Amino acid sequence: MLIYIEGLDKSGKSTFAKQLSVQLQVPIYRKMPPANLDLFEHHSYFKGVGFALMEIHNLLGLSVIVDRSFISDWVYTNRNDDIRPLDIWKEWEGRHEKPHSVVIAYVEVPLAALEIRLSSAPDPYMSLRDASRFLALYENYLGQTRFRLVRVSGIASTEERSSELNTIEHMVRTF
């Protein structure tokens, strides 16, 4: 099972990934690119990681939680008006031999909560003014994906998230 955790910066992705990892006893992979990459190298790195994880999953049945994936890379590179096509991501999805074994957990956060989080800990990749555009881009992708999708509250407590955690656990156990 591959579980991709997606959502805006400061939405609670890493927190949710940790909770899910504990419940499922599945490791987390968090993309950490080498320092000082230019934009082209940055995208090449993430594409390589995305394809490698998918191929390892196809070959070995590896289960892993991925804290940010190809999807975030596409969203964050499209911060300007010239939207790059989804073709490479559709190709990436097409290479998953078992699309039913892939889940996207999309962590949502209300803009008011996001504003508080960004004001207390600014993010180098996103400002509040970017949020609406990024949300629309995520919805564009999520509306076209062939993977299973679970929407997760980025402001819920651990106890309140039990339903979302259980939904994903059920998907993993019945895979």
C-alpha positions, 0 to 999 in steps of 0.5 A: 500500500502506498499512502500519499499525504498531500495538502498545503504547507502548514495543513497538518500533513506531517502530524497526520502522517505520524499518527497514521504511521503509529496506527498502521505500523508503516514507515514514513518517507519524507522528501528531503532534497539535497540543499542548493538545487536549482528549480530544474534539479529540484523537480528532477529529484522529486520526479525520480523519487516519485517514480522510484517509490512507485516501482519499488511498490510494484516490484516488492509490494512495499508499504510506505506513507509518503509525506508529500509527493509528485502532486505537491511538486506539480501544485507548487510549481504552478504558482504562476498563471501558466499551468503546466499540464498534468501529463507527467502525473497521469503517466506516473499514475498509469505506471502504478500496476495496482492503482487500488493499492494507492491512497491519497490522504488530502489534509484540508485546513480552513483558511482562518486556521492557515492564516494563524499557522502562517503568521506564527511560523512563516513558510518559505514556499507559500504565503496566505495569498498563494493558498487559494491558487494552490487549493484550486490546483489540488482540487484540479488534480484530485478531481482527475486522479484514479487513486482512492482519496480520503479527505482529512481534517487538518485541525482535528485532534487525534481523537477526532481523526479516528474515523479518517485513520480507521478508513485508511486502515480499513483500506490497507487491511482489505488491500 
